Amino acid sequence: LDEYMFYVEEYFKKREAEQLLMRRKDEWLDDDTELPEEQSSSSSIKRRVLITTDDASIFEEARRKYPDYEFIGDSQRAKSAELSSRYTHDALVAVITDVVALSHTDYLVCTFSSQVCFLLILSTKDPGFLLVPASTFRFHVGFGILCPNSKATRVTRLGDASACFQSLDDVYYYGGQQAWPYEVIIPDSRSGLKVGDLVAFHGNHWDGLAKVSVATAGSSRLSEEALLVPAYKFQQRLLSVPFGPSFKPAATPPSPSRTSLKLPAA
């Protein structure tokens, strides 16, 4: 629980800092523009967290350890994910309910080794995406930070919400994905990696180091040697695709004017 709540605390501290800056904006810019209600000086950020888990005891522990938070969740849905009942109809409905509820949050703290968290990141890219594979039924704890207005999905409210998460274990991936090398942004003399080199990311050891292999640019080949390098020396690469003429929308034909119509003779 504490590992999850560390990142929840970080998220709310950032939100409160942003709110504080917005309160002082008029002083710095001599601007009397009215701020949105959620950023006004009279409002405060409600620390509201949605918990989805298959461990029902988490709810009591969370409320005891973090009294300043409002925790939302259903212990009965958590119990339905126990080994004795997780393959029942009620358990299926429960996990779908959890996924839908978490899709209305602003930020996710979870584990990518859990298919529930992985599924939610997919849903951030497509508001109509909802698929619950059988492998979803495994241990998971998900913390979703609730938004003020939960009528819209994360995509329609936040735009590209694919970075609004914190995974406690694995990085994002999916089976059969296109090769997705990371880029070296800080040189590492011990391994000989230079800025701009591409590496395949095999896993984060969560001790500050990551296991990588050097990737050959323009090829799927990897070096056989696995290297342990400080994880902060890499970053993900965004692959841009040029949109050529074939992607332009078709021109709408002009509507015929009344003067151009040939009416039949009376």
C-alpha positions in Angstrom: 0.0 0.0 0.0 2.7 2.5 1.0 4.5 2.0 -2.4 1.4 3.0 -4.2 0.5 5.9 -1.9 4.0 7.4 -2.3 3.2 8.2 -6.0 -0.4 9.3 -5.1 1.1 11.8 -2.6 3.5 13.0 -5.3 0.6 13.6 -7.7 -1.4 15.7 -5.2 1.7 17.7 -4.2 2.1 18.6 -7.9 -1.5 19.5 -8.2 -1.4 21.7 -5.1 1.8 23.5 -6.4 0.0 24.2 -9.7 -2.9 25.6 -7.9 -0.7 27.8 -5.7 1.0 29.2 -8.8 -2.4 30.0 -10.4 -3.5 31.8 -7.4 -0.6 34.2 -7.7 -0.8 34.6 -11.4 -2.8 37.8 -11.3 -0.1 39.4 -9.0 2.7 38.6 -11.4 0.9 39.4 -14.7 -1.4 42.2 -13.4 -4.2 40.0 -14.8 -7.7 40.0 -13.2 -9.0 37.2 -15.4 -11.3 35.0 -13.3 -9.8 31.6 -12.6 -11.7 28.3 -13.0 -13.5 27.2 -9.8 -11.1 24.3 -9.2 -8.1 26.8 -9.3 -9.7 29.6 -7.3 -8.3 30.6 -3.9 -11.5 29.5 -2.2 -11.3 25.9 -3.4 -9.0 23.1 -2.3 -8.1 19.9 -4.0 -10.0 16.9 -2.6 -7.7 13.9 -2.1 -10.1 11.3 -3.5 -8.7 7.9 -4.5 -10.4 4.9 -6.1 -9.0 1.6 -5.1 -9.5 -1.6 -7.1 -8.0 -4.8 -5.7 -8.5 -8.4 -4.9 -7.4 -7.9 -1.3 -10.4 -6.6 0.7 -8.2 -5.7 3.7 -6.6 -2.9 1.7 -9.6 -0.6 2.2 -9.4 -0.7 6.0 -5.6 -0.3 6.0 -5.8 2.7 3.6 -8.3 4.6 5.7 -6.4 3.9 8.9 -3.0 5.0 7.5 -4.1 7.9 5.4 -7.0 9.7 7.1 -6.6 12.8 4.9 -7.8 10.8 1.9 -11.2 9.7 0.8 -11.0 6.2 -0.5 -13.6 4.8 -2.8 -14.0 1.1 -3.6 -16.1 -2.0 -3.0 -14.7 -4.7 -0.8 -17.3 -7.2 -2.2 -15.9 -6.8 -5.7 -12.5 -7.4 -4.2 -13.6 -10.6 -2.6 -15.1 -11.8 -5.9 -11.5 -12.0 -7.3 -10.4 -14.6 -4.7 -9.2 -17.9 -6.2 -12.4 -19.7 -5.2 -14.6 -17.3 -7.2 -12.6 -15.3 -9.7 -13.9 -17.3 -12.7 -17.6 -16.7 -11.9 -20.0 -14.4 -13.7 -20.0 -12.0 -10.7 -16.2 -11.8 -10.8 -16.3 -11.0 -14.5 -18.8 -8.2 -13.9 -16.7 -6.9 -11.0 -13.5 -6.6 -13.0 -15.3 -4.9 -15.9 -16.8 -2.5 -13.4 -13.3 -1.8 -12.0 -11.9 -1.1 -15.4 -14.7 1.2 -16.4 -14.5 3.1 -13.0 -10.7 3.5 -13.3 -11.1 4.8 -16.9 -12.7 7.9 -15.4 -9.7 8.9 -13.2 -7.1 11.5 -13.8 -4.0 9.4 -12.9 -3.2 5.7 -12.4 -0.8 4.1 -10.0 -0.7 0.4 -10.6 1.5 -2.5 -11.9 1.9 -3.2 -15.6 2.4 -6.9 -14.7 -1.3 -6.7 -14.0 -3.4 -7.0 -17.1 -5.9 -4.6 -15.5 -3.4 -1.7 -15.5 -2.2 -2.6 -19.0 -5.8 -2.7 -20.2 -6.4 0.8 -18.8 -3.5 2.3 -20.6 -4.9 0.9 -23.9 -8.2 2.5 -23.1 -6.5 5.9 -22.8 -5.8 5.8 -26.5 -9.3 4.8 -27.6 -12.4 5.7 -25.6 -14.4 2.9 -27.2 -11.8 0.2 -26.3 -13.0 -2.3 -23.7 -11.7 -5.8 -23.7 -11.2 -8.0 -20.7 -9.0 -11.0 -21.5 -9.0 -14.1 -19.3 -5.5 -13.2 -18.0 -7.1 -10.2 -16.3 -7.9 -12.3 -13.4 -4.7 -12.1 -11.5 -3.5 -10.1 -8.5 -3.8 -6.4 -8.9 -4.1 -3.2 -6.9 -5.1 -0.1 -8.9 -5.2 3.4 -7.5 -7.1 5.9 -9.6 -7.2 9.5 -8.7 -10.8 10.7 -9.3 -11.6 13.7 -11.5 -14.3 16.2 -10.5 -16.4 15.3 -13.5 -16.5 11.6 -14.2 -19.0 11.7 -17.0 -16.3 11.5 -19.7 -13.5 9.0 -20.2 -9.9 9.8 -19.7 -9.4 10.3 -23.4 -12.2 12.8 -23.9 -11.2 14.7 -20.8 -7.5 14.6 -20.8 -6.6 14.1 -24.5 -3.7 11.8 -24.8 -3.6 10.4 -21.2 -1.1 7.6 -22.0 1.5 9.3 -19.8 -0.8 9.8 -16.8 0.3 6.8 -14.9 2.9 5.3 -12.7 3.8 1.6 -12.9 5.4 0.0 -9.9 7.1 -2.8 -11.8 7.1 -3.4 -15.6 7.3 -0.9 -18.4 4.5 -0.6 -21.0 4.5 -3.3 -23.7 2.2 -5.6 -25.6 2.9 -8.9 -27.3 4.0 -8.7 -30.9 4.6 -5.0 -30.7 6.9 -3.1 -33.1 10.5 -2.8 -31.9 10.6 0.1 -29.5 14.2 1.0 -28.6 15.0 3.6 -26.0 17.4 6.4 -26.6 20.5 7.2 -24.5 20.3 10.8 -23.3 23.3 10.6 -20.8 26.6 8.8 -21.8 27.7 5.9 -19.7 31.5 5.4 -19.7 31.3 2.0 -18.1 29.3 0.4 -20.8 30.5 2.7 -23.6 27.0 3.9 -24.5 26.9 7.4 -26.1 24.2 10.0 -26.4 21.9 9.0 -29.3 22.6 5.3 -29.1 19.5 3.0 -29.2 19.0 0.2 -26.7 16.4 -2.5 -26.2 15.0 -2.3 -22.7 14.7 -5.8 -21.1 13.6 -4.7 -17.7 14.0 -2.3 -14.8 15.6 -3.9 -11.7 14.1 -1.2 -9.5 17.5 -0.6 -7.8 18.4 2.2 -10.1 19.6 -0.1 -12.9 18.1 -1.4 -16.1 19.1 -4.3 -18.2 19.5 -3.3 -21.9 21.0 -4.5 -25.2 22.4 -2.3 -27.8 20.1 -2.0 -30.9 21.3 -1.5 -34.4 19.7 1.5 -36.1 17.3 0.5 -38.8 17.5 -3.2 -37.8 15.8 -5.5 -35.3 19.2 -7.0 -34.4 20.4 -6.7 -30.8 23.8 -7.2 -29.3 24.2 -10.5 -27.4 25.7 -8.8 -24.4 23.2 -7.5 -21.8 24.3 -4.4 -20.0 23.3 -3.1 -16.6 23.1 0.7 -16.9 21.5 3.4 -14.7 17.9 3.6 -15.8 17.7 7.4 -15.8 20.1 7.6 -18.7 17.4 6.5 -21.2 14.2 7.9 -22.5 11.5 6.6 -24.7 11.5 7.7 -28.4 8.4 9.0 -30.1 8.2 7.9 -33.7 6.8 10.5 -35.9 5.0 9.6 -39.1 4.6 12.1 -42.0 1.1 12.5 -43.2 1.3 12.7 -46.9 -1.3 13.5 -49.6 -3.0 10.2 -49.2 -4.0 11.1 -45.6 -5.7 14.4 -46.7 -9.5 14.3 -46.4 -11.3 14.0 -49.7 -12.6 17.3 -51.0 -16.3 17.9 -50.5 -18.0 18.4 -53.9 -19.7 21.8 -54.2 -23.4 21.8 -53.7 -25.3 22.5 -57.0 -26.8 25.9 -57.1 -30.4 26.4 -58.1 -29.3 28.3 -61.3 -27.3 25.3 -62.5 -30.1 22.9 -62.2 -31.9 22.1 -65.5 -35.6 21.8 -64.7 -37.9 19.8 -66.9 -40.1 21.8 -69.2 -43.6 22.3 -68.0 
